[in-house]
Amino acid sequence: LQLAAELGKTLLERNKELEATLKHHQNIIEDHVQEIEYLTKQNAALREVNDSRMKIYEQLEVSIQDLERDKYKLALEYQAEKKHVKQLCSNIESLETKVEELTRSLEDARRQVEADRRTKKTERLLGQQQQQQLPGQPAIVINSPTSHASKDAIPNVPSQEGVSASRQTTEPCQSAKPMPAGAAKQNDPAAPSSAPGEPRTEEDGTEQCERDGGPTADDHTLSEESEEMLRIMQELERTQKCLLSEQGKVGDLEEQLAVIAQENTALQSKLLNVHSTEIRSVHDELSMLEEFRQGPVCTRCLRDLGEQQDEDSIITGTTEDDASLMELIRNTDFPQAYRSSVTIEVPYRRTERSTAVPPPEPAASALLNLLSIALHHALLLLLCLFYVHA
C-alpha cells in the first residue's frame, strides 16, 4: 500500500508537469500562428510594393519610347525648318541682287535722260540765239551739237524770251492745249522770221512743231523713257515689299527656332536629371544588396558562418524546422488584397549610358528575397526572446 501510494503520488506529479508543458507548448503554438499571420501580411504588402514598382518601370519604358518618338519628330521638323530658312535666305539674296540691278539700271536711265535733256536744251538755246542774232553779228558755233555740253559752256541769253523758249523746249510737247502761232509771236516779238530763200534748220522745224502743238520724235522718246522709268520704279517698289515680307517671315521663323531650341534644352536637362536619380536609386539598392551578400551569412541568425558556434546558445534550430515553416507559409491561403497602381510620368531619354544600368526585375527579386530573409530572421529572434522570457 505504501509503494502504491508513492507510485500514485509520483504519477500525479508527472501528470501535473505534463499538463504544464502542454499548456506551455500550446501558448507557443498560438504565438507562432500570430507571427505567421503577421509575416504573411508583410509578405503580401511587399508583393504589392513590388508590383507597383514593376508597373512604374513599365510606365517609364512607355514614356521613354514616347519621348524618343517626340524627339525624332522634333528633329525632322528642325531639319525642315532649317531647309526652309536656307531657301528663304537664298530668295532674299536673289531679290537683293535683283534690286541692285534694278537700281543700277534706274540710275543709268536717269543719267541718260538727264544727258538727253541737257543736249536738247543746249541745241534749242543755240537755235534761239541764232534766230535772235542780227545779220552783222557773228554766230556761235559748237563743234559737236550732239555732245553732252555743260551749262557753263552755253553763253548767257540776254533776253527773257530765250529763257521762256528754253523752258518750253525742255517740257514734252503733249500738252492738252497747244499754243497757237499768234501767241508764240506775241511772246517772242523780237524773233526774226526766216527768209523765204533760207533753208529751214532742225531747230526751226522743232520750233514750228512746238508752235503747231504736234508731237516730235524727241517727245516720243522722252515719254517712252519716262514710262520705262515708272515701270522700273514700280518693279523696284514691288521687290522691296517682297523683300520686307520675306525678312519678316525669316524673323518669325528664327524666333520659333529659338523657342524650340530652348524647349529642347530644357527637356534634355530634365531627362538627364531623372536619369541620374534613377541610376542613383538602382545603384543604392544594388550596393545594399551587395553589402548583405558579402561573405557567407546564416539564414536564421544573420551571423557569420566563420564564427565559432556557441553550444550554450538558446537559438537552436534545424533545417527541418525552417523547411516546415516555409512550407506552412507557402501553403497558407492568403486573402487577395487590393493592389493599388501608381502612375508616374517622367520625361526620360534613353542614352548610351543607360545600357550600363541593370534591368529592374533582378534587382526587385533580389530585394524581395532579402526582405523575406530578414523577416524570417526577425521571427526567429522573437522566438528566442520568448524562450528567454519563459
C-alpha positions, 0 to 999 in steps of 0.5 A, a space after each residue: 500500500 505504501 509503494 502504491 501510494 508513492 507510485 500514485 503520488 509520483 504519477 500525479 506529479 508527472 501528470 501535473 508537469 505534463 499538463 504544464 508543458 502542454 499548456 506551455 507548448 500550446 501558448 507557443 503554438 498560438 504565438 507562432 500562428 500570430 507571427 505567421 499571420 503577421 509575416 504573411 501580411 508583410 509578405 503580401 504588402 511587399 508583393 504589392 510594393 513590388 508590383 507597383 514598382 514593376 508597373 512604374 518601370 513599365 510606365 517609364 519604358 512607355 514614356 521613354 519610347 514616347 519621348 524618343 518618338 517626340 524627339 525624332 519628330 522634333 528633329 525632322 521638323 528642325 531639319 525642315 525648318 532649317 531647309 526652309 530658312 536656307 531657301 528663304 535666305 537664298 530668295 532674299 539674296 536673289 531679290 537683293 541682287 535683283 534690286 541692285 540691278 534694278 537700281 543700277 539700271 534706274 540710275 543709268 536711265 536717269 543719267 541718260 535722260 538727264 544727258 538727253 535733256 541737257 543736249 536738247 536744251 543746249 541745241 534749242 538755246 543755240 537755235 534761239 540765239 541764232 534766230 535772235 542774232 542780227 545779220 552783222 553779228 557773228 554766230 556761235 558755233 559748237 563743234 559737236 551739237 550732239 555732245 553732252 555740253 555743260 551749262 557753263 559752256 552755253 553763253 548767257 541769253 540776254 533776253 527773257 524770251 530765250 529763257 521762256 523758249 528754253 523752258 518750253 523746249 525742255 517740257 514734252 510737247 503733249 500738252 492738252 492745249 497747244 499754243 497757237 502761232 499768234 501767241 508764240 509771236 506775241 511772246 517772242 516779238 523780237 524773233 526774226 522770221 526766216 527768209 523765204 530763200 533760207 533753208 529751214 534748220 532742225 531747230 526751226 522745224 522743232 520750233 514750228 512743231 512746238 508752235 503747231 502743238 504736234 508731237 516730235 520724235 524727241 517727245 516720243 522718246 522722252 515719254 517712252 523713257 519716262 514710262 520705262 522709268 515708272 515701270 522700273 520704279 514700280 518693279 523696284 517698289 514691288 521687290 522691296 515689299 517682297 523683300 520686307 515680307 520675306 525678312 519678316 517671315 525669316 524673323 518669325 521663323 528664327 524666333 520659333 527656332 529659338 523657342 524650340 531650341 530652348 524647349 529642347 534644352 530644357 527637356 534634355 536637362 530634365 531627362 538627364 536629371 531623372 536619369 541620374 536619380 534613377 541610376 542613383 536609386 538602382 545603384 543604392 539598392 544594388 550596393 545594399 544588396 551587395 553589402 548583405 551578400 558579402 561573405 557567407 551569412 546564416 539564414 536564421 541568425 544573420 551571423 557569420 558562418 566563420 564564427 565559432 558556434 556557441 553550444 550554450 546558445 538558446 537559438 537552436 534550430 534545424 533545417 527541418 524546422 525552417 523547411 516546415 515553416 516555409 512550407 506552412 507559409 507557402 501553403 497558407 491561403 492568403 486573402 487577395 488584397 487590393 493592389 493599388 497602381 501608381 502612375 508616374 510620368 517622367 520625361 526620360 531619354 534613353 542614352 548610351 549610358 543607360 545600357 550600363 544600368 541593370 534591368 529592374 526585375 533582378 534587382 526587385 527579386 533580389 530585394 524581395 528575397 532579402 526582405 523575406 530573409 530578414 523577416 524570417 530572421 526577425 521571427 526567429 529572434 522573437 522566438 528566442 526572446 520568448 524562450 528567454 522570457 519563459 
